[in-house]
Amino acid sequence: MNPAAQRGWTVESGPQRLGNERVWHLRLSDGRRAVLAQLSPELAREQALRRRYVRDAEWLRDLAAPVVAEVIEIGPAPDPRDPAADPPWRLRAEPDGELLEAWLTARAPAPIDEAIDLVARLCDSLAEVHRRGAVLRDLQPRHIVVGERVWFTDVGLARADILSSRTASSLILEGSPYASPEHLRSTRVDPRSDLYTAGVILWRAVTGTLPFGDGPALLAERGAVPRLSAVRPEAPASLEELLVRCLSRRPEERPDSASELADALRGRGAPGKALTLVVCQSCGAGLRAGLRLCLHCGKAAVQFRHQPGSGIALDLVKLKEDAVYLAPLRETLMAVSEKPSRALNFMIGDRRMFSREEREELIALPARLWIDLSEDGATELQKRLASEGVSVKRASTHDERRTARIGRVGMVSTAAASIALFATSHPILGVLCIPLFFIALIMSVRGRAAQRRPVLSLRQAPAALPAGDRLVARLWSSIQGAQPDVVEQLTELALLVQRVADRRAELLGGARAEMDAVTAPLEPLVAILEKQVAGLVALDRELASLDEGVMVRALAASEARGEPSSKRDPILAGLDRLRSLEDARVAHMRRLLDASSLLRRTVELGLRVVDEEGRQRAELEAARALLEEP
């Protein structure tokens, strides 16, 4: 039955089907414009979906964010969850303004400054929602009203649009090119999911098109993000770079918060996160460049270091011409080395098969890989390369220099003797010295040739300051058993903690600084981070025990057997618990993300301001207060 007719509201238009709802546009008795949305009857018959819809409508009502259209009423009374009642509905206010979808249709491609201002205002409103521990998930231009402020209307109901990927048969009831890839792939989303949507909207506002077509992001065939400069050559490079970050498939590559994105759009952003990854030389995991301790294995990320004067070198002797074989070799070489000045393309086979230009570009074998290795480092590197089927040989640069030196001395001595013998009327003996001269010359040339310049140089380890490393070691201990997204975010935080500690140690006297003086302001922050991560690990452990697919199938089986509703109550309670855990996880992750932004500003302040101590303490206190939010 039409709820509007029951309540005597004036219907201006509708019903029309939008997503999973039937929608009417109304005029209330007090003159306000409103929208009535009712879950479609076929979905309302699914008890789990019905409860999820009502719960999310209540969540939207209780959010009480000033940028979210007010939910005036939820029905039908007395219990909208009752499967015997009419399909559940919600009545919400209609804000004054223009739908963003209509604005984009009429204006895009818009002037770049106007598009930037619009999306910066959108991010301001997103930040307001995120501060309340919420993620909008299904944000689309038809859910956004642009007026004196940017309003959100029918948001937060995405979990009634899809069955979670925890089920074996995930069902996409409605896809959207604005939803982040992880939105359909996992229920573990955080505020960075909404920043993907902001990136798509910004792209459309600037170009008039969608970056990856009009299908769901997860299902789209995707290569690199299109180049904005190819469509709008006048667009600043910084905007193109920001769009690439927002539209990344990996949440950790996006900005950490809506506030950070809004600041970047307005040209006053703090330095970006450390996105450059290197390989841990102990376990092979990827980690942020500059981090001394690997948060995957807990060991030093740089295991191999040059030992000046050791004279130990490794030569690459022989290779197979096989792409499958060469790829892991290059990965192994690059994992322990600085980026080389030339591509690691080796000349394999008879050199006469290559043109002169190719011989100049390719690296001839045998090739010197590294010099001045430690004894242990050379042995371990030989083992690693041997495990890849690579033939390497140890050499001594001391012996090579000795050979070259002997050759040079012999060459000079023989030449002097030949001249002397010629001058003293012993020409025959002088002639006999000529072969000795050439033998010495060959020894000298071979010695010099053996002293080849190495192709690679071992990766440098960041300067070691024990204060920062001790704090990072604590963070490593806290993430054992954590999910990959938690590890990624704590890696960012660990690098920032290390940088703050390094800067404090430098200002307080470098290596002579008392460790307590360096770490005192950071200790409480690290303790709270440990507590937050422990909470996330506990949430994820409980989430893993609640299999939505199993529960949904159990509900269907119970209904098919005609069992009383009391048999299904524990299952429905489990589904409700799953929703609550997901919301709690969003709040925890939001604190970690915002703390990262604050710590990055702290690091930047440490490099700029004179009152380092006072400003750093203020920023650290702000991060600490944020993490301690209930």
Number of C-alpha atoms within 10 A of each C-alpha: 7 13 20 16 10 8 9 10 16 17 17 13 12 13 16 12 14 11 15 21 19 18 22 22 21 23 17 17 10 6 9 11 17 24 24 27 24 25 25 19 15 9 17 23 15 15 19 22 21 23 22 21 28 22 19 19 23 15 16 22 19 11 16 14 19 13 19 25 22 21 24 13 15 21 18 16 11 9 13 21 23 16 16 10 14 20 23 27 22 23 23 21 20 21 24 13 14 15 20 22 17 14 15 19 12 11 14 19 17 17 13 19 12 12 21 20 15 18 21 22 16 24 24 20 22 27 21 17 22 25 18 13 20 24 24 20 26 22 26 23 18 15 15 23 26 21 13 9 17 23 25 29 23 21 20 19 21 23 18 22 19 17 21 22 18 16 15 11 10 14 13 14 12 12 18 17 21 26 25 28 21 18 23 25 14 11 19 19 22 29 28 26 27 26 27 26 23 27 23 23 27 26 24 19 26 24 19 18 16 16 22 19 12 13 16 19 23 18 11 13 9 13 7 9 15 15 14 21 13 9 12 14 10 10 16 12 12 12 18 18 12 17 22 19 21 27 26 17 19 16 24 19 18 24 23 25 26 26 21 22 26 24 16 19 20 13 11 11 14 18 13 16 19 15 14 11 13 21 21 26 20 18 14 16 16 18 23 21 17 19 25 25 24 26 29 21 16 17 17 18 28 23 16 22 18 18 14 11 12 15 18 21 22 22 21 19 14 18 19 13 12 9 9 9 14 19 10 13 20 13 12 18 19 19 21 25 22 14 14 12 8 11 12 17 12 19 22 17 14 7 13 8 11 14 10 10 8 12 15 11 15 16 18 17 16 16 19 24 19 20 29 21 22 19 13 10 17 21 13 14 18 18 14 15 17 12 11 13 15 19 15 21 14 15 16 16 20 15 14 21 19 14 20 24 17 17 24 21 15 20 22 14 15 22 18 14 17 21 15 15 16 14 11 9 10 13 15 11 14 20 14 11 19 16 11 17 22 16 15 25 21 16 21 24 16 16 22 18 13 18 19 16 12 14 18 20 19 23 19 15 16 12 9 11 19 15 21 27 21 15 19 27 16 17 24 22 14 21 21 15 14 18 14 10 16 17 20 19 17 24 24 22 24 29 26 26 26 25 22 26 26 24 19 24 23 15 14 16 11 14 14 9 15 13 17 11 14 23 21 11 18 21 13 14 21 20 15 17 24 19 15 19 22 17 15 23 20 15 18 19 14 14 20 12 9 16 17 21 17 13 19 20 12 14 22 15 13 15 15 9 9 9 12 10 11 8 12 19 12 12 18 18 13 16 21 15 15 21 18 14 18 17 19 17 23 20 22 20 24 25 23 23 22 22 25 24 22 22 23 25 20 25 23 16 19 20 12 10 12 10 10 16 15 10 15 22 14 13 19 21 17 15 22 21 14 18 22 13 9 6
